[in-house]
């Protein structure tokens, strides 16, 4: 019969620690070596007032921040997990849901600082709301519903081809965004603060109404260089829309459903993805290009301003993502810029 030699237990390999209880005489008792499991305690303090909000006893060392948030919610139901920000320092960065307790720089009693992120709303709801609005609002101006341009223009139609083409392009863009939100995008964060939806909708809906008012106005005049300018702008718009969709599909294939895995995006066989060779966020590059094409097509100041504001915001996002890639991946391609090849 073969004898089995058991592998010695270690703290690192098993999460258990040896203990030598002392006998009453102060000497080690024979055969009293015991194995006791490492159990942690967690206290959660208010980041502003330092008031103790919760004390969790007997927490498993391999518990994640997400699990701790769920335990915290049981004692404070008003703060559901999506509202919670837990940090090691009151002014530090929020810990990730997937962070494991035993891998954090904490002792046997872990102290976390809590901040309330406010009421949350899902990203899908936000995107559907902020994209459906411009689609509907633009069509109100296109069909010239009453009380916009005056009674004699109610439900009349423009004689300029570019006006109808602009409506098709604008509607296509937002229908594409809605479909991508439902079937393509995979979000690393499930929610965002509820207050953001009002800010985002004001931006998208307001600009949509402003540009639609002028483009569909009875006194609107076509671009300076006529059909040639419109055709060039349409080509730019279509190419950039195809590019933007191609990048979104490539990013979707990079992240398995239900995961938060981050990988370096690389070009695929699709030529539109080759822009990954030069920029970290080609989806933003193509998005800006689409609106520049739309601005050239309509020769409308509100569209140009919308493009400029959008470019400014997307540049901020692109720089943030670019920094994250550089920080996370040591082998990140050095030639890439955030949004504009070789420049920015």
DAQUI-V191785 format. One record per backbone hydrogen bond with DSSP energy under -0.5 kcal/mol. CO is the residue of the C=O (numbers start at 0). NH is the residue of the N-H. If there is no record, write none. Layout:
CO:NH ; CO:NH
This chain:
2:4 ; 3:5 ; 9:13 ; 9:15 ; 10:14 ; 14:37 ; 16:35 ; 18:20 ; 18:33 ; 20:28 ; 22:25 ; 26:22 ; 28:31 ; 31:20 ; 33:18 ; 33:35 ; 35:16 ; 36:38 ; 37:60 ; 39:58 ; 40:109 ; 41:55 ; 42:44 ; 42:111 ; 43:52 ; 43:53 ; 44:113 ; 45:49 ; 50:45 ; 50:52 ; 53:43 ; 54:56 ; 55:41 ; 58:39 ; 59:62 ; 60:101 ; 62:100 ; 63:67 ; 64:68 ; 65:69 ; 66:70 ; 67:71 ; 68:72 ; 69:73 ; 70:74 ; 71:74 ; 71:75 ; 75:78 ; 77:79 ; 79:82 ; 79:83 ; 80:83 ; 82:116 ; 84:114 ; 85:94 ; 86:112 ; 88:91 ; 95:98 ; 96:65 ; 98:64 ; 99:102 ; 100:103 ; 103:105 ; 107:40 ; 107:109 ; 108:106 ; 109:42 ; 109:111 ; 111:44 ; 112:86 ; 113:46 ; 114:84 ; 114:116 ; 118:193 ; 120:191 ; 121:125 ; 122:126 ; 123:127 ; 124:128 ; 125:129 ; 126:130 ; 127:131 ; 128:132 ; 129:133 ; 130:134 ; 131:135 ; 132:136 ; 133:137 ; 134:138 ; 135:139 ; 136:140 ; 137:141 ; 138:142 ; 139:144 ; 140:143 ; 143:154 ; 144:147 ; 149:152 ; 150:153 ; 152:155 ; 159:162 ; 159:163 ; 160:164 ; 161:165 ; 162:166 ; 163:167 ; 164:168 ; 165:169 ; 166:170 ; 167:171 ; 168:172 ; 169:173 ; 170:174 ; 171:175 ; 172:176 ; 173:177 ; 174:178 ; 175:179 ; 176:180 ; 177:181 ; 178:182 ; 179:183 ; 179:184 ; 189:122 ; 191:120 ; 192:195 ; 193:196 ; 193:197 ; 194:197 ; 194:198 ; 195:199 ; 196:200 ; 197:201 ; 198:202 ; 199:203 ; 200:204 ; 200:205 ; 201:205 ; 202:206 ; 203:207 ; 204:208 ; 205:209 ; 206:210 ; 207:211 ; 208:212 ; 209:213 ; 210:214 ; 211:215 ; 213:216 ; 216:219 ; 222:225 ; 224:227 ; 224:228 ; 225:229 ; 226:230 ; 227:231 ; 228:232 ; 229:233 ; 230:234 ; 231:235 ; 232:236 ; 233:237 ; 234:238 ; 235:239 ; 236:240 ; 237:241 ; 238:242 ; 239:243 ; 240:244 ; 241:245 ; 242:246 ; 243:247 ; 244:248 ; 245:249 ; 246:250 ; 247:251 ; 248:252 ; 249:253 ; 250:254 ; 251:254 ; 253:255 ; 255:258 ; 269:272 ; 270:273 ; 271:274 ; 272:275 ; 273:276 ; 274:277 ; 274:278 ; 277:336 ; 280:283 ; 280:284 ; 281:285 ; 282:286 ; 283:287 ; 284:288 ; 285:289 ; 286:290 ; 287:291 ; 288:292 ; 289:293 ; 290:294 ; 291:295 ; 292:296 ; 293:297 ; 294:298 ; 294:299 ; 299:303 ; 300:304 ; 301:305 ; 302:306 ; 303:307 ; 304:308 ; 305:309 ; 306:310 ; 307:311 ; 308:312 ; 309:313 ; 310:314 ; 311:315 ; 312:316 ; 313:317 ; 314:318 ; 315:319 ; 316:320 ; 317:321 ; 318:322 ; 319:323 ; 320:324 ; 321:325 ; 322:326 ; 323:327 ; 324:328 ; 327:329 ; 328:331 ; 332:335 ; 336:279 ; 337:280 ; 338:340 ; 339:342 ; 339:343
